[in-house]
Every structure is written in C-alpha cells, then in structure tokens.
Amino acid sequence: MRLDAGVQVEPILQAHRGLVVGIAALVPLAACAVLSLFRDSIANTNAALVLVLIIVAAAATGLRAAGLVAAVSSAVWFDFFLTMPYTQFAIADPADVETDVLLLLVGVAVTEIALWGRRQQARASRDRGYLDGVLITAATVGAGRSSTRSIIDSVRTQIVEVLQIDGCRFDGATDSVLATLNDDATMTYNGRPYDVRRNGLPTDTEIALRVQSAGVSRGWFLLTATSRVVRPTVEQLRVVLALADQVGAALSAASHHDGDPPHALS
C-alpha cells in the first residue's frame, strides 16, 4: 500500500519514484558537505534553513517517502558535517542537538502539510469532475439531442467511475434486493440502516438505486461492488443520485413522446 495514496503526483515522478527518493536522500548529503566548507561564516541555524528548503522541495513532489527521507538525511548529515565533533555522528553542543531535532520534526511536518495540500487539490479536482459530469448530463437531457439509451449508458459509466465499483446496469422493474441507496444518500440493507462509510458498499448483493422523476419511479440502477470494499463519501453518493435524477427526467420526457422506455439495459 502506498504511503501517499490519494495524492496527486506528476506521471513522470510517479514513474521514477525510486530515483526521486534516492535524490531526496543524496541532496542533503551534498548540501551539508558544501556547507561544511563555510562553517566559520555560516551559522548552523542558517544551514538548517537551507536544509528545510531542500525538504520542502522533496515534499513538493507529492511523494511522502521523498519528503521523509530528505528530512532524515538532513538531520543525519547536519550532525555529521556541521556539529562538533565534526565528521562524527555525535553532537557536543546542546543547542546543536535542539537544532538537529527541530530540523527533523520540521521536515516531517512540512512533508505532511505539503501532502495535505495536494490531497485537497486532488479532492477539489475530483469534485469538479463529478460536477461537470452532472452538468453535461443535465445539458444533454435538456437539449433532447440524445436517446434515452445513450443517456443511460453514459450515466452508467459515470456511476462506475464516481464510485469506483465493478459495474452498473439499468433495469426498468427490478425485483427486491438486499441493499438500497436512498434519496438522502443513506443506505438500507435488508430493511435496516447501513453505514456505508464504516462497512463499505455491500459485496454480496446488487445495490438498487431508484431512478425517478416527479416522484414517479422510472426504473433502477443496479450497482455491483463485489471485487473489493468501496467506501464512497456522502458527496460521491449525492453525485450518483443527481445523475440518476437526470436519467429519470430523460425517461419521463421519453414516455410522453415515444411511449414506454426500455425495460432493461446492461
């Protein structure tokens, strides 16, 4: 399991994770070696600030391992090159001990803050994508340019992508199933409330999502999540409900113009 799961990482950095982490380990070594040539003119606190900048650069890659390795490497080589006794892993001055410890702690904190920022960015980008999907579907339904079948197919694909599940099919009149996704983004399993965030989507049954318009049922999306446990957020569930509502509107319009909609699509 990746330590930085859920964080946006540039593809080129993702493809060369090992190299990036290796560079993050070596750059503090090189920096401390160079700074050791100017021990008499550069205070250790200023040298520590230089190392913090290197840690920030490593953390900015979005790889937690790179940031943490840079922090540990900085603390180790700061001790070795810039504190007395020099070129030994020992520190005589208590002030240098404090600086070394603070360097490590600040490095770890900077790494976590950078990763938190990237997660927020990834979440915002994902939410924009969800919203765009709903808006595009709504525009398609409003314009009436696409058939109900194509709209249903499009929404099925979007539901799978939003929830990261195995599959989704449409049924005009489904039999009873154990799990139902309710209109308020809660779930019922076997007639009882079900905690999706805690337990994840059920893997032993299809999950029924009602498609409706003006309170009239137009069919069901049946969701399948059997290969792994998926724990969607409330926002993801609401997006799926909004997409289903758009299909309901399309089917309602179709029923007035073209007769009954198709009973099953898979």
C-alpha positions, -999 to 999 in steps of 0.1 A, spaced: 0 0 0 14 34 -10 21 59 18 9 87 -3 -23 72 -17 -48 98 -28 -22 124 -35 -18 139 -70 17 131 -83 30 140 -117 32 110 -140 69 114 -146 76 115 -109 53 85 -103 72 65 -129 106 73 -112 96 71 -76 128 52 -66 150 77 -84 132 107 -67 136 92 -33 173 85 -39 179 121 -50 160 132 -18 185 112 2 216 125 -16 209 162 -20 210 169 18 243 150 19 258 171 -8 244 203 7 259 196 41 292 187 26 293 220 8 281 240 38 308 224 59 334 243 38 319 275 52 315 265 89 332 297 101 309 321 81 276 303 82 257 298 114 242 263 120 207 278 122 211 293 87 224 260 74 194 243 89 171 267 69 189 257 37 181 220 45 145 229 53 142 243 17 155 210 4 130 191 24 102 214 11 113 207 -25 113 170 -18 78 171 -2 65 192 -31 69 161 -54 39 146 -37 59 116 -26 58 111 12 88 88 11 108 116 -6 99 142 20 106 119 49 139 106 35 150 142 29 142 151 65 160 121 80 190 126 56 192 163 65 192 156 102 219 129 99 243 148 77 237 181 96 250 161 127 279 146 107 292 177 89 281 208 108 282 200 145 312 194 168 329 169 168 329 172 131 327 141 108 313 121 136 278 110 145 279 129 178 269 163 190 286 181 218 267 214 219 231 211 234 220 239 211 230 218 181 211 189 195 180 211 196 186 223 161 190 188 147 159 175 164 139 206 153 152 201 117 139 165 117 105 175 132 100 205 109 109 183 80 83 157 89 57 185 95 65 202 62 61 169 44 27 162 59 15 198 52 26 195 16 8 162 12 -23 175 28 -24 204 3 -20 180 -26 -49 158 -12 -71 189 -10 -61 198 -46 -69 162 -58 -102 163 -39 -112 196 -55 -103 184 -89 -123 152 -84 -153 171 -72 -151 194 -102 -151 163 -124 -182 150 -107 -200 183 -111 -190 185 -147 -205 151 -153 -238 161 -138 -239 193 -157 -231 177 -190 -258 151 -185 -283 177 -175 -275 198 -206 -279 167 -228 -313 158 -212 -324 194 -215 -314 197 -252 -330 164 -261 -302 156 -285 -295 121 -273 -316 90 -270 -326 77 -236 -304 46 -242 -273 67 -248 -280 88 -217 -285 57 -196 -252 42 -209 -234 75 -202 -247 77 -167 -239 40 -160 -203 47 -170 -202 78 -148 -216 60 -118 -189 33 -121 -162 60 -123 -176 81 -94 -180 52 -70 -151 31 -84 -172 0 -85 -173 -31 -107 -204 -25 -127 -238 -9 -131 -268 -19 -151 -303 -4 -156 -335 -23 -151 -369 -9 -157 -386 -31 -130 -362 -49 -107 -371 -75 -81 -363 -68 -44 -327 -66 -35 -310 -66 -1 -294 -32 -4 -309 1 -15 -294 36 -19 -319 60 -6 -328 95 -18 -309 111 11 -276 94 3 -281 68 31 -283 31 25 -307 4 37 -296 -33 39 -322 -59 45 -346 -33 57 -322 -18 82 -299 13 81 -265 5 68 -233 26 75 -215 28 41 -185 48 54 -178 22 81 -187 -10 63 -183 0 26 -207 -9 -1 -221 -44 2 -203 -70 -18 -228 -99 -15 -257 -82 -34 -265 -57 -60 -273 -22 -47 -305 -7 -60 -306 30 -69 -341 42 -79 -345 63 -110 -374 87 -106 -390 119 -119 -416 139 -100 -419 111 -75 -427 85 -102 -404 55 -104 -388 51 -138 -366 21 -131 -335 12 -112 -297 13 -115 -283 -19 -100 -247 -14 -88 -222 -41 -83 -191 -38 -60 -180 -74 -54 -143 -74 -60 -133 -51 -32 -147 -30 -4 -155 5 -16 -163 33 9 -177 63 -11 -182 97 5 -216 113 10 -206 137 -18 -200 108 -42 -233 92 -33 -251 126 -39 -235 129 -73 -247 94 -82 -282 104 -70 -281 135 -91 -271 115 -122 -299 91 -116 -324 120 -114 -312 132 -148 -320 98 -162 -354 100 -146 -361 133 -163 -350 118 -197 -372 87 -192 -401 109 -182 -398 130 -213 -394 99 -235 -425 83 -220 -446 113 -232 -432 113 -267 -421 78 -276 -441 55 -254 -426 34 -226 -388 35 -221 -367 3 -225 -371 -21 -195 -336 -33 -192 -301 -22 -202 -269 -38 -190 
